[in-house]
Structure formats: C-alpha cells, structure tokens
Amino acid sequence: MTLKETAIGRTVTVTRIGGEGALKRHIMDMGITKGVSVYVRKVAPLGDPIEITVRGYELSLRKADAALIEVR
C-alpha cells in the first residue's frame, strides 16, 4: 500500500521510498525515511495535497510524491 492510498486518521510505517535521484533525496530530506511513523491528518478538498504529520511536524505532499512512498 502507498501513502496516497492511506485513509485519513491512520498512522502507518514507511517501508520503502520509490523514485530516483533528486526526487528520492528530496523526500528523505523532509524526514520521510524507512521505518518512520506517518500520521495522515487530512486531504485537500480536491484530493491534492495530502497533509501528514512526521517526526513531530506537519508536512504537505503532492499525491504523485505520496504514491512513491510504500507503507504498512
């Protein structure tokens, strides 16, 4: 399952980050790394972006980026 498919109000653990090069590095620089817990706070009315809480701070991700993050 990906972060994009995760229901609102659910806490999940990152298992893998897809993508390559600068995009993958950018996601990791935001604090989203393998093994970290992520809480899905809300989704914008039109579905993009997704607001999450990771490592104690709020972060908004585009759906395209969230689709690259595998969770369990």
All heavy atoms as TSV, in Angstrom:
chain	resi	resn	atom	element	x	y	z
A	1	MET	N	N	0.854	-1.167	0.000
A	1	MET	CA	C	0.000	0.000	0.000
A	1	MET	C	C	0.908	1.241	0.000
A	1	MET	O	O	1.989	1.222	0.578
A	1	MET	CB	C	-0.883	-0.019	1.247
A	1	MET	CG	C	-1.798	1.167	1.372
A	1	MET	SD	S	-3.064	1.013	2.633
A	1	MET	CE	C	-2.101	1.138	4.113
A	2	THR	N	N	0.441	2.311	-0.615
A	2	THR	CA	C	1.210	3.553	-0.646
A	2	THR	C	C	0.591	4.590	0.289
A	2	THR	O	O	-0.553	4.445	0.717
A	2	THR	CB	C	1.271	4.142	-2.066
A	2	THR	OG1	O	-0.035	4.521	-2.468
A	2	THR	CG2	C	1.869	3.148	-3.047
A	3	LEU	N	N	1.337	5.631	0.555
A	3	LEU	CA	C	0.845	6.717	1.406
A	3	LEU	C	C	-0.361	7.390	0.766
A	3	LEU	O	O	-1.274	7.839	1.450
A	3	LEU	CB	C	1.966	7.721	1.661
A	3	LEU	CG	C	1.725	8.790	2.702
A	3	LEU	CD1	C	1.386	8.163	4.056
A	3	LEU	CD2	C	2.935	9.677	2.843
A	4	LYS	N	N	-0.401	7.431	-0.547
A	4	LYS	CA	C	-1.525	8.022	-1.272
A	4	LYS	C	C	-2.829	7.279	-0.986
A	4	LYS	O	O	-3.901	7.879	-0.919
A	4	LYS	CB	C	-1.228	7.987	-2.775
A	4	LYS	CG	C	-2.339	8.498	-3.642
A	4	LYS	CD	C	-1.971	8.346	-5.111
A	4	LYS	CE	C	-3.155	8.648	-5.993
A	4	LYS	NZ	N	-2.849	8.432	-7.405
A	5	GLU	N	N	-2.760	5.974	-0.770
A	5	GLU	CA	C	-3.942	5.136	-0.554
A	5	GLU	C	C	-4.361	5.046	0.912
A	5	GLU	O	O	-5.398	4.471	1.221
A	5	GLU	CB	C	-3.656	3.722	-1.069
A	5	GLU	CG	C	-3.319	3.674	-2.544
A	5	GLU	CD	C	-2.672	2.373	-2.953
A	5	GLU	OE1	O	-2.142	1.648	-2.078
A	5	GLU	OE2	O	-2.683	2.081	-4.152
A	6	THR	N	N	-3.566	5.602	1.814
A	6	THR	CA	C	-3.828	5.510	3.243
A	6	THR	C	C	-5.021	6.382	3.640
A	6	THR	O	O	-5.145	7.513	3.192
A	6	THR	CB	C	-2.579	5.936	4.045
A	6	THR	OG1	O	-1.475	5.137	3.613
A	6	THR	CG2	C	-2.786	5.751	5.525
A	7	ALA	N	N	-5.877	5.843	4.488
A	7	ALA	CA	C	-7.075	6.560	4.941
A	7	ALA	C	C	-6.707	7.679	5.917
A	7	ALA	O	O	-5.717	7.590	6.644
A	7	ALA	CB	C	-8.031	5.584	5.613
A	8	ILE	N	N	-7.535	8.709	5.940
A	8	ILE	CA	C	-7.352	9.834	6.862
A	8	ILE	C	C	-7.479	9.329	8.298
A	8	ILE	O	O	-8.339	8.508	8.608
A	8	ILE	CB	C	-8.401	10.925	6.585
A	8	ILE	CG1	C	-8.191	11.496	5.184
A	8	ILE	CG2	C	-8.329	12.040	7.623
A	8	ILE	CD1	C	-9.306	12.410	4.744
A	9	GLY	N	N	-6.609	9.819	9.184
A	9	GLY	CA	C	-6.659	9.446	10.588
A	9	GLY	C	C	-5.879	8.188	10.923
A	9	GLY	O	O	-5.894	7.730	12.063
A	10	ARG	N	N	-5.174	7.639	9.973
A	10	ARG	CA	C	-4.445	6.396	10.182
A	10	ARG	C	C	-2.940	6.670	10.314
A	10	ARG	O	O	-2.399	7.538	9.643
A	10	ARG	CB	C	-4.699	5.476	8.997
A	10	ARG	CG	C	-4.267	4.086	9.234
A	10	ARG	CD	C	-5.036	3.090	8.401
A	10	ARG	NE	N	-4.338	1.836	8.588
A	10	ARG	CZ	C	-3.915	1.057	7.615
A	10	ARG	NH1	N	-4.204	1.344	6.371
A	10	ARG	NH2	N	-3.252	-0.034	7.875
A	11	THR	N	N	-2.280	5.921	11.188
A	11	THR	CA	C	-0.833	6.004	11.337
A	11	THR	C	C	-0.216	4.775	10.689
A	11	THR	O	O	-0.646	3.655	10.948
A	11	THR	CB	C	-0.431	6.068	12.823
A	11	THR	OG1	O	-1.040	7.221	13.408
A	11	THR	CG2	C	1.075	6.167	12.986
A	12	VAL	N	N	0.775	5.005	9.848
A	12	VAL	CA	C	1.432	3.910	9.128
A	12	VAL	C	C	2.949	4.049	9.265
A	12	VAL	O	O	3.447	5.086	9.694
A	12	VAL	CB	C	1.035	3.907	7.630
A	12	VAL	CG1	C	-0.435	3.558	7.461
A	12	VAL	CG2	C	1.331	5.247	6.975
A	13	THR	N	N	3.663	2.998	8.872
A	13	THR	CA	C	5.119	2.997	8.917
A	13	THR	C	C	5.659	2.890	7.500
A	13	THR	O	O	5.210	2.054	6.719
A	13	THR	CB	C	5.625	1.807	9.766
A	13	THR	OG1	O	5.067	1.901	11.063
A	13	THR	CG2	C	7.140	1.819	9.867
A	14	VAL	N	N	6.632	3.718	7.172
A	14	VAL	CA	C	7.232	3.715	5.837
A	14	VAL	C	C	8.097	2.465	5.689
A	14	VAL	O	O	8.930	2.165	6.542
A	14	VAL	CB	C	8.092	4.980	5.617
A	14	VAL	CG1	C	8.798	4.925	4.279
A	14	VAL	CG2	C	7.229	6.225	5.717
A	15	THR	N	N	7.888	1.724	4.585
A	15	THR	CA	C	8.673	0.527	4.331
A	15	THR	C	C	9.637	0.709	3.160
A	15	THR	O	O	10.660	0.044	3.090
A	15	THR	CB	C	7.768	-0.687	4.032
A	15	THR	OG1	O	6.924	-0.384	2.931
A	15	THR	CG2	C	6.936	-1.042	5.244
A	16	ARG	N	N	9.309	1.592	2.229
A	16	ARG	CA	C	10.159	1.798	1.053
A	16	ARG	C	C	9.838	3.141	0.414
A	16	ARG	O	O	8.689	3.569	0.410
A	16	ARG	CB	C	9.895	0.688	0.042
A	16	ARG	CG	C	10.762	0.750	-1.189
A	16	ARG	CD	C	10.480	-0.464	-2.091
A	16	ARG	NE	N	11.084	-0.278	-3.386
A	16	ARG	CZ	C	10.540	0.418	-4.386
A	16	ARG	NH1	N	9.362	0.966	-4.242
A	16	ARG	NH2	N	11.157	0.560	-5.529
A	17	ILE	N	N	10.849	3.778	-0.137
A	17	ILE	CA	C	10.659	5.037	-0.863
A	17	ILE	C	C	11.086	4.802	-2.303
A	17	ILE	O	O	12.220	4.415	-2.570
A	17	ILE	CB	C	11.480	6.184	-0.249
A	17	ILE	CG1	C	11.055	6.406	1.201
A	17	ILE	CG2	C	11.307	7.456	-1.056
A	17	ILE	CD1	C	11.928	7.356	1.958
A	18	GLY	N	N	10.155	5.022	-3.225
A	18	GLY	CA	C	10.447	4.850	-4.644
A	18	GLY	C	C	11.052	6.111	-5.224
A	18	GLY	O	O	11.426	7.034	-4.511
A	19	GLY	N	N	11.121	6.145	-6.528
A	19	GLY	CA	C	11.690	7.314	-7.193
A	19	GLY	C	C	13.202	7.180	-7.304
A	19	GLY	O	O	13.794	6.237	-6.797
A	20	GLU	N	N	13.793	8.144	-7.980
A	20	GLU	CA	C	15.234	8.114	-8.182
A	20	GLU	C	C	15.836	9.502	-7.990
A	20	GLU	O	O	15.148	10.507	-8.096
A	20	GLU	CB	C	15.557	7.645	-9.601
A	20	GLU	CG	C	15.164	6.230	-9.897
A	20	GLU	CD	C	15.541	5.819	-11.302
A	20	GLU	OE1	O	16.260	6.581	-11.971
A	20	GLU	OE2	O	15.098	4.746	-11.722
A	21	GLY	N	N	17.113	9.512	-7.739
A	21	GLY	CA	C	17.889	10.749	-7.719
A	21	GLY	C	C	17.368	11.834	-6.807
A	21	GLY	O	O	17.085	11.608	-5.633
A	22	ALA	N	N	17.210	13.027	-7.386
A	22	ALA	CA	C	16.849	14.218	-6.621
A	22	ALA	C	C	15.478	14.098	-5.959
A	22	ALA	O	O	15.292	14.585	-4.842
A	22	ALA	CB	C	16.887	15.444	-7.520
A	23	LEU	N	N	14.530	13.461	-6.614
A	23	LEU	CA	C	13.193	13.317	-6.029
A	23	LEU	C	C	13.234	12.463	-4.770
A	23	LEU	O	O	12.678	12.837	-3.735
A	23	LEU	CB	C	12.214	12.721	-7.044
A	23	LEU	CG	C	10.798	12.465	-6.536
A	23	LEU	CD1	C	10.165	13.768	-6.054
A	23	LEU	CD2	C	9.953	11.847	-7.618
A	24	LYS	N	N	13.898	11.338	-4.825
A	24	LYS	CA	C	14.019	10.461	-3.653
A	24	LYS	C	C	14.760	11.188	-2.531
A	24	LYS	O	O	14.371	11.132	-1.380
A	24	LYS	CB	C	14.738	9.172	-4.031
A	24	LYS	CG	C	14.821	8.169	-2.910
A	24	LYS	CD	C	15.388	6.861	-3.389
A	24	LYS	CE	C	15.400	5.834	-2.268
A	24	LYS	NZ	N	15.855	4.530	-2.735
A	25	ARG	N	N	15.822	11.890	-2.881
A	25	ARG	CA	C	16.607	12.634	-1.893
A	25	ARG	C	C	15.749	13.726	-1.233
A	25	ARG	O	O	15.826	13.959	-0.025
A	25	ARG	CB	C	17.819	13.270	-2.590
A	25	ARG	CG	C	18.724	14.004	-1.667
A	25	ARG	CD	C	19.706	13.040	-1.038
A	25	ARG	NE	N	19.657	13.236	0.406
A	25	ARG	CZ	C	19.910	12.323	1.311
A	25	ARG	NH1	N	20.225	11.114	0.960
A	25	ARG	NH2	N	19.858	12.587	2.581
A	26	HIS	N	N	14.926	14.398	-2.030
A	26	HIS	CA	C	14.048	15.453	-1.514
A	26	HIS	C	C	13.061	14.884	-0.498
A	26	HIS	O	O	12.844	15.472	0.567
A	26	HIS	CB	C	13.310	16.119	-2.665
A	26	HIS	CG	C	12.398	17.228	-2.253
A	26	HIS	ND1	N	12.870	18.405	-1.709
A	26	HIS	CD2	C	11.058	17.336	-2.282
A	26	HIS	CE1	C	11.845	19.187	-1.423
A	26	HIS	NE2	N	10.731	18.562	-1.758
A	27	ILE	N	N	12.463	13.742	-0.811
A	27	ILE	CA	C	11.518	13.097	0.118
A	27	ILE	C	C	12.230	12.735	1.419
A	27	ILE	O	O	11.719	12.978	2.512
A	27	ILE	CB	C	10.878	11.862	-0.542
A	27	ILE	CG1	C	9.941	12.301	-1.676
A	27	ILE	CG2	C	10.114	11.032	0.486
A	27	ILE	CD1	C	9.417	11.171	-2.538
A	28	MET	N	N	13.420	12.185	1.309
A	28	MET	CA	C	14.179	11.804	2.501
A	28	MET	C	C	14.618	13.031	3.303
A	28	MET	O	O	14.635	13.004	4.535
A	28	MET	CB	C	15.375	10.949	2.102
A	28	MET	CG	C	14.960	9.598	1.554
A	28	MET	SD	S	16.326	8.633	0.927
A	28	MET	CE	C	17.136	8.185	2.443
A	29	ASP	N	N	14.947	14.126	2.632
A	29	ASP	CA	C	15.338	15.362	3.319
A	29	ASP	C	C	14.191	15.946	4.140
A	29	ASP	O	O	14.420	16.670	5.112
A	29	ASP	CB	C	15.834	16.408	2.327
A	29	ASP	CG	C	17.212	16.090	1.775
A	29	ASP	OD1	O	17.906	15.233	2.359
A	29	ASP	OD2	O	17.586	16.691	0.746
A	30	MET	N	N	12.951	15.647	3.756
A	30	MET	CA	C	11.786	16.125	4.510
A	30	MET	C	C	11.536	15.286	5.761
A	30	MET	O	O	10.619	15.563	6.519
A	30	MET	CB	C	10.543	16.117	3.617
A	30	MET	CG	C	10.575	17.163	2.537
A	30	MET	SD	S	9.023	17.305	1.638
A	30	MET	CE	C	9.069	15.852	0.616
A	31	GLY	N	N	12.339	14.249	5.983
A	31	GLY	CA	C	12.207	13.433	7.185
A	31	GLY	C	C	11.471	12.128	6.964
A	31	GLY	O	O	11.238	11.377	7.907
A	32	ILE	N	N	11.102	11.848	5.734
A	32	ILE	CA	C	10.392	10.601	5.442
A	32	ILE	C	C	11.439	9.563	5.047
A	32	ILE	O	O	11.959	9.576	3.934
A	32	ILE	CB	C	9.357	10.801	4.320
A	32	ILE	CG1	C	8.369	11.879	4.725
A	32	ILE	CG2	C	8.646	9.491	4.018
A	32	ILE	CD1	C	7.434	12.304	3.625
A	33	THR	N	N	11.762	8.693	6.001
A	33	THR	CA	C	12.748	7.653	5.772
A	33	THR	C	C	12.155	6.302	6.160
A	33	THR	O	O	11.112	6.244	6.821
A	33	THR	CB	C	14.020	7.911	6.594
A	33	THR	OG1	O	13.661	8.009	7.970
A	33	THR	CG2	C	14.724	9.182	6.161
A	34	LYS	N	N	12.821	5.244	5.753
A	34	LYS	CA	C	12.346	3.901	6.063
A	34	LYS	C	C	12.231	3.715	7.575
A	34	LYS	O	O	13.135	4.080	8.326
A	34	LYS	CB	C	13.317	2.878	5.477
A	34	LYS	CG	C	12.867	1.463	5.604
A	34	LYS	CD	C	13.821	0.525	4.917
A	34	LYS	CE	C	13.369	-0.902	5.116
A	34	LYS	NZ	N	14.287	-1.853	4.467
A	35	GLY	N	N	11.091	3.179	8.017
A	35	GLY	CA	C	10.872	2.894	9.430
A	35	GLY	C	C	10.196	3.997	10.219
A	35	GLY	O	O	9.791	3.780	11.360
A	36	VAL	N	N	10.032	5.185	9.650
A	36	VAL	CA	C	9.421	6.306	10.375
A	36	VAL	C	C	7.891	6.177	10.353
A	36	VAL	O	O	7.312	5.674	9.388
A	36	VAL	CB	C	9.881	7.663	9.793
A	36	VAL	CG1	C	9.236	7.957	8.473
A	36	VAL	CG2	C	9.619	8.790	10.761
A	37	SER	N	N	7.241	6.600	11.441
A	37	SER	CA	C	5.777	6.595	11.514
A	37	SER	C	C	5.226	7.872	10.901
A	37	SER	O	O	5.767	8.958	11.126
A	37	SER	CB	C	5.310	6.500	12.964
A	37	SER	OG	O	5.645	5.248	13.497
A	38	VAL	N	N	4.131	7.728	10.144
A	38	VAL	CA	C	3.498	8.853	9.468
A	38	VAL	C	C	2.005	8.815	9.786
A	38	VAL	O	O	1.367	7.788	9.640
A	38	VAL	CB	C	3.713	8.769	7.938
A	38	VAL	CG1	C	2.961	9.868	7.228
A	38	VAL	CG2	C	5.184	8.823	7.598
A	39	TYR	N	N	1.467	9.945	10.235
A	39	TYR	CA	C	0.035	10.074	10.525
A	39	TYR	C	C	-0.601	10.918	9.429
A	39	TYR	O	O	-0.134	12.033	9.159
A	39	TYR	CB	C	-0.162	10.744	11.891
A	39	TYR	CG	C	-1.594	11.079	12.206
A	39	TYR	CD1	C	-2.515	10.080	12.490
A	39	TYR	CD2	C	-2.031	12.403	12.226
A	39	TYR	CE1	C	-3.829	10.391	12.791
A	39	TYR	CE2	C	-3.346	12.722	12.523
A	39	TYR	CZ	C	-4.236	11.704	12.800
A	39	TYR	OH	O	-5.546	12.006	13.086
A	40	VAL	N	N	-1.641	10.385	8.787
A	40	VAL	CA	C	-2.334	11.117	7.727
A	40	VAL	C	C	-3.391	12.003	8.378
A	40	VAL	O	O	-4.382	11.519	8.913
A	40	VAL	CB	C	-2.975	10.152	6.697
A	40	VAL	CG1	C	-3.694	10.935	5.616
A	40	VAL	CG2	C	-1.906	9.251	6.084
A	41	ARG	N	N	-3.160	13.317	8.360
A	41	ARG	CA	C	-4.054	14.281	9.015
A	41	ARG	C	C	-5.283	14.604	8.187
A	41	ARG	O	O	-6.398	14.556	8.684
A	41	ARG	CB	C	-3.301	15.575	9.321
A	41	ARG	CG	C	-2.223	15.406	10.356
A	41	ARG	CD	C	-1.441	16.688	10.585
A	41	ARG	NE	N	-2.268	17.863	10.670
A	41	ARG	CZ	C	-2.745	18.384	11.806
A	41	ARG	NH1	N	-2.476	17.792	12.942
A	41	ARG	NH2	N	-3.465	19.476	11.796
A	42	LYS	N	N	-5.081	14.997	6.952
A	42	LYS	CA	C	-6.217	15.353	6.098
A	42	LYS	C	C	-5.794	15.415	4.639
A	42	LYS	O	O	-4.611	15.410	4.316
A	42	LYS	CB	C	-6.841	16.672	6.524
A	42	LYS	CG	C	-5.910	17.860	6.547
A	42	LYS	CD	C	-6.608	19.082	7.135
A	42	LYS	CE	C	-5.601	20.181	7.404
A	42	LYS	NZ	N	-6.209	21.330	8.035
A	43	VAL	N	N	-6.810	15.479	3.789
A	43	VAL	CA	C	-6.598	15.586	2.348
A	43	VAL	C	C	-7.361	16.819	1.877
A	43	VAL	O	O	-8.480	17.075	2.312
A	43	VAL	CB	C	-7.109	14.313	1.624
A	43	VAL	CG1	C	-6.949	14.444	0.126
A	43	VAL	CG2	C	-6.368	13.082	2.127
A	44	ALA	N	N	-6.761	17.589	0.991
A	44	ALA	CA	C	-7.403	18.792	0.463
A	44	ALA	C	C	-8.711	18.428	-0.244
A	44	ALA	O	O	-8.870	17.295	-0.720
A	44	ALA	CB	C	-6.466	19.502	-0.496
A	45	PRO	N	N	-9.649	19.368	-0.341
A	45	PRO	CA	C	-10.961	19.086	-0.939
A	45	PRO	C	C	-10.901	18.463	-2.335
A	45	PRO	O	O	-11.706	17.605	-2.656
A	45	PRO	CB	C	-11.634	20.456	-0.994
A	45	PRO	CG	C	-11.001	21.214	0.126
A	45	PRO	CD	C	-9.580	20.731	0.186
A	46	LEU	N	N	-9.951	18.862	-3.141
A	46	LEU	CA	C	-9.840	18.284	-4.481
A	46	LEU	C	C	-8.888	17.091	-4.516
A	46	LEU	O	O	-8.572	16.577	-5.584
A	46	LEU	CB	C	-9.393	19.349	-5.484
A	46	LEU	CG	C	-10.382	20.512	-5.664
A	46	LEU	CD1	C	-9.813	21.546	-6.614
A	46	LEU	CD2	C	-11.728	20.006	-6.170
A	47	GLY	N	N	-8.433	16.647	-3.342
A	47	GLY	CA	C	-7.616	15.451	-3.251
A	47	GLY	C	C	-6.119	15.662	-3.309
A	47	GLY	O	O	-5.361	14.717	-3.170
A	48	ASP	N	N	-5.673	16.880	-3.529
A	48	ASP	CA	C	-4.244	17.116	-3.640
A	48	ASP	C	C	-3.928	18.485	-3.051
A	48	ASP	O	O	-4.539	19.463	-3.471
A	48	ASP	CB	C	-3.835	17.069	-5.116
A	48	ASP	CG	C	-2.362	16.807	-5.344
A	48	ASP	OD1	O	-1.701	16.330	-4.402
A	48	ASP	OD2	O	-1.888	17.061	-6.457
A	49	PRO	N	N	-3.099	18.646	-2.073
A	49	PRO	CA	C	-2.141	17.718	-1.485
A	49	PRO	C	C	-2.701	16.947	-0.284
A	49	PRO	O	O	-3.833	17.159	0.141
A	49	PRO	CB	C	-1.014	18.644	-1.034
A	49	PRO	CG	C	-1.723	19.898	-0.643
A	49	PRO	CD	C	-2.878	20.016	-1.619
A	50	ILE	N	N	-1.852	16.093	0.264
A	50	ILE	CA	C	-2.159	15.313	1.457
A	50	ILE	C	C	-1.353	15.915	2.601
A	50	ILE	O	O	-0.158	16.179	2.439
A	50	ILE	CB	C	-1.754	13.839	1.244
A	50	ILE	CG1	C	-2.540	13.237	0.091
A	50	ILE	CG2	C	-1.937	13.034	2.523
A	50	ILE	CD1	C	-2.025	11.886	-0.357
A	51	GLU	N	N	-1.992	16.140	3.748
A	51	GLU	CA	C	-1.271	16.680	4.904
A	51	GLU	C	C	-0.979	15.545	5.874
A	51	GLU	O	O	-1.883	14.807	6.265
A	51	GLU	CB	C	-2.085	17.766	5.593
A	51	GLU	CG	C	-1.296	18.453	6.701
A	51	GLU	CD	C	-2.042	19.616	7.311
A	51	GLU	OE1	O	-2.570	20.445	6.559
A	51	GLU	OE2	O	-2.088	19.680	8.553
A	52	ILE	N	N	0.286	15.416	6.252
A	52	ILE	CA	C	0.712	14.360	7.160
A	52	ILE	C	C	1.486	14.949	8.327
A	52	ILE	O	O	1.933	16.095	8.269
A	52	ILE	CB	C	1.596	13.319	6.434
A	52	ILE	CG1	C	2.877	13.962	5.903
A	52	ILE	CG2	C	0.825	12.637	5.310
A	52	ILE	CD1	C	3.892	12.981	5.354
A	53	THR	N	N	1.624	14.159	9.384
A	53	THR	CA	C	2.497	14.510	10.496
A	53	THR	C	C	3.612	13.477	10.529
A	53	THR	O	O	3.351	12.282	10.565
A	53	THR	CB	C	1.734	14.502	11.837
A	53	THR	OG1	O	0.673	15.447	11.772
A	53	THR	CG2	C	2.657	14.856	12.994
A	54	VAL	N	N	4.844	13.957	10.476
A	54	VAL	CA	C	6.016	13.078	10.503
A	54	VAL	C	C	7.076	13.719	11.385
A	54	VAL	O	O	7.339	14.918	11.265
A	54	VAL	CB	C	6.541	12.788	9.074
A	54	VAL	CG1	C	6.933	14.046	8.365
A	54	VAL	CG2	C	7.681	11.804	9.081
A	55	ARG	N	N	7.619	12.945	12.300
A	55	ARG	CA	C	8.675	13.426	13.218
A	55	ARG	C	C	8.273	14.696	13.974
A	55	ARG	O	O	9.086	15.586	14.195
A	55	ARG	CB	C	9.973	13.650	12.470
A	55	ARG	CG	C	10.538	12.389	11.844
A	55	ARG	CD	C	11.873	12.642	11.194
A	55	ARG	NE	N	12.306	11.508	10.425
A	55	ARG	CZ	C	13.101	10.533	10.892
A	55	ARG	NH1	N	13.505	10.565	12.129
A	55	ARG	NH2	N	13.452	9.535	10.099
A	56	GLY	N	N	6.981	14.822	14.292
A	56	GLY	CA	C	6.511	15.938	15.105
A	56	GLY	C	C	6.160	17.213	14.366
A	56	GLY	O	O	5.880	18.218	14.995
A	57	TYR	N	N	6.194	17.210	13.041
A	57	TYR	CA	C	5.785	18.409	12.319
A	57	TYR	C	C	4.854	18.060	11.166
A	57	TYR	O	O	4.798	16.926	10.718
A	57	TYR	CB	C	6.994	19.212	11.820
A	57	TYR	CG	C	7.817	18.547	10.738
A	57	TYR	CD1	C	7.572	18.819	9.391
A	57	TYR	CD2	C	8.832	17.669	11.056
A	57	TYR	CE1	C	8.324	18.216	8.401
A	57	TYR	CE2	C	9.589	17.063	10.069
A	57	TYR	CZ	C	9.334	17.342	8.749
A	57	TYR	OH	O	10.077	16.739	7.769
A	58	GLU	N	N	4.085	19.055	10.730
A	58	GLU	CA	C	3.120	18.866	9.650
A	58	GLU	C	C	3.803	19.098	8.306
A	58	GLU	O	O	4.627	19.991	8.171
A	58	GLU	CB	C	1.927	19.818	9.790
A	58	GLU	CG	C	0.944	19.400	10.870
A	58	GLU	CD	C	1.437	19.718	12.267
A	58	GLU	OE1	O	2.093	20.760	12.435
A	58	GLU	OE2	O	1.188	18.923	13.177
A	59	LEU	N	N	3.395	18.301	7.326
A	59	LEU	CA	C	4.003	18.363	6.013
A	59	LEU	C	C	2.923	18.104	4.972
A	59	LEU	O	O	2.060	17.259	5.182
A	59	LEU	CB	C	5.088	17.281	5.928
A	59	LEU	CG	C	5.835	17.088	4.632
A	59	LEU	CD1	C	6.709	18.315	4.363
A	59	LEU	CD2	C	6.704	15.851	4.725
A	60	SER	N	N	2.946	18.846	3.888
A	60	SER	CA	C	2.013	18.611	2.782
A	60	SER	C	C	2.779	17.979	1.626
A	60	SER	O	O	3.859	18.439	1.259
A	60	SER	CB	C	1.387	19.929	2.313
A	60	SER	OG	O	0.551	20.441	3.315
A	61	LEU	N	N	2.192	16.907	1.089
A	61	LEU	CA	C	2.800	16.190	-0.026
A	61	LEU	C	C	1.849	16.131	-1.198
A	61	LEU	O	O	0.649	15.934	-1.010
A	61	LEU	CB	C	3.093	14.736	0.369
A	61	LEU	CG	C	4.271	14.429	1.243
A	61	LEU	CD1	C	4.305	12.931	1.530
A	61	LEU	CD2	C	5.556	14.841	0.579
A	62	ARG	N	N	2.385	16.252	-2.394
A	62	ARG	CA	C	1.568	16.043	-3.584
A	62	ARG	C	C	1.224	14.558	-3.676
A	62	ARG	O	O	1.988	13.711	-3.217
A	62	ARG	CB	C	2.332	16.465	-4.837
A	62	ARG	CG	C	2.626	17.935	-4.893
A	62	ARG	CD	C	3.414	18.272	-6.107
A	62	ARG	NE	N	4.690	17.530	-6.038
A	62	ARG	CZ	C	5.749	17.813	-6.763
A	62	ARG	NH1	N	5.715	18.783	-7.634
A	62	ARG	NH2	N	6.855	17.127	-6.620
A	63	LYS	N	N	0.092	14.257	-4.301
A	63	LYS	CA	C	-0.309	12.855	-4.450
A	63	LYS	C	C	0.729	12.060	-5.230
A	63	LYS	O	O	0.983	10.904	-4.930
A	63	LYS	CB	C	-1.654	12.760	-5.171
A	63	LYS	CG	C	-2.835	12.831	-4.273
A	63	LYS	CD	C	-4.089	12.571	-5.083
A	63	LYS	CE	C	-5.222	12.172	-4.191
A	63	LYS	NZ	N	-6.427	11.897	-4.954
A	64	ALA	N	N	1.335	12.690	-6.233
A	64	ALA	CA	C	2.349	11.993	-7.037
A	64	ALA	C	C	3.532	11.560	-6.172
A	64	ALA	O	O	4.071	10.460	-6.346
A	64	ALA	CB	C	2.818	12.904	-8.173
A	65	ASP	N	N	3.932	12.405	-5.211
A	65	ASP	CA	C	5.027	12.049	-4.312
A	65	ASP	C	C	4.574	10.996	-3.301
A	65	ASP	O	O	5.322	10.079	-2.970
A	65	ASP	CB	C	5.552	13.276	-3.577
A	65	ASP	CG	C	6.210	14.281	-4.525
A	65	ASP	OD1	O	6.550	13.898	-5.660
A	65	ASP	OD2	O	6.353	15.453	-4.118
A	66	ALA	N	N	3.358	11.126	-2.791
A	66	ALA	CA	C	2.827	10.163	-1.825
A	66	ALA	C	C	2.703	8.771	-2.440
A	66	ALA	O	O	2.829	7.768	-1.742
A	66	ALA	CB	C	1.468	10.641	-1.304
A	67	ALA	N	N	2.466	8.701	-3.749
A	67	ALA	CA	C	2.344	7.413	-4.429
A	67	ALA	C	C	3.680	6.666	-4.480
A	67	ALA	O	O	3.701	5.454	-4.687
A	67	ALA	CB	C	1.792	7.616	-5.826
A	68	LEU	N	N	4.788	7.360	-4.279
A	68	LEU	CA	C	6.112	6.736	-4.299
A	68	LEU	C	C	6.517	6.146	-2.950
A	68	LEU	O	O	7.520	5.443	-2.854
A	68	LEU	CB	C	7.167	7.768	-4.727
A	68	LEU	CG	C	7.020	8.374	-6.111
A	68	LEU	CD1	C	8.041	9.489	-6.294
A	68	LEU	CD2	C	7.183	7.316	-7.174
A	69	ILE	N	N	5.738	6.432	-1.913
A	69	ILE	CA	C	6.095	6.015	-0.555
A	69	ILE	C	C	5.242	4.815	-0.159
A	69	ILE	O	O	4.034	4.930	0.024
A	69	ILE	CB	C	5.884	7.185	0.433
A	69	ILE	CG1	C	6.714	8.384	-0.002
A	69	ILE	CG2	C	6.239	6.751	1.846
A	69	ILE	CD1	C	6.362	9.672	0.700
A	70	GLU	N	N	5.887	3.656	-0.026
A	70	GLU	CA	C	5.186	2.441	0.380
A	70	GLU	C	C	5.137	2.363	1.903
A	70	GLU	O	O	6.133	2.660	2.575
A	70	GLU	CB	C	5.875	1.213	-0.190
A	70	GLU	CG	C	5.755	1.120	-1.701
A	70	GLU	CD	C	6.378	-0.153	-2.243
A	70	GLU	OE1	O	6.572	-1.124	-1.486
A	70	GLU	OE2	O	6.658	-0.157	-3.449
A	71	VAL	N	N	3.976	1.964	2.420
A	71	VAL	CA	C	3.764	1.916	3.868
A	71	VAL	C	C	3.083	0.615	4.254
A	71	VAL	O	O	2.550	-0.108	3.421
A	71	VAL	CB	C	2.896	3.117	4.344
A	71	VAL	CG1	C	3.595	4.431	4.101
A	71	VAL	CG2	C	1.538	3.112	3.674
A	72	ARG	N	N	3.109	0.347	5.575
A	72	ARG	CA	C	2.344	-0.795	6.118
A	72	ARG	C	C	1.694	-0.381	7.418
A	72	ARG	O	O	2.034	0.558	8.041
A	72	ARG	CB	C	3.219	-2.017	6.335
A	72	ARG	CG	C	4.308	-1.833	7.379
A	72	ARG	CD	C	5.012	-3.161	7.619
A	72	ARG	NE	N	6.363	-2.897	8.061
A	72	ARG	CZ	C	6.683	-2.759	9.336
A	72	ARG	NH1	N	5.781	-2.894	10.274
A	72	ARG	NH2	N	7.915	-2.498	9.697
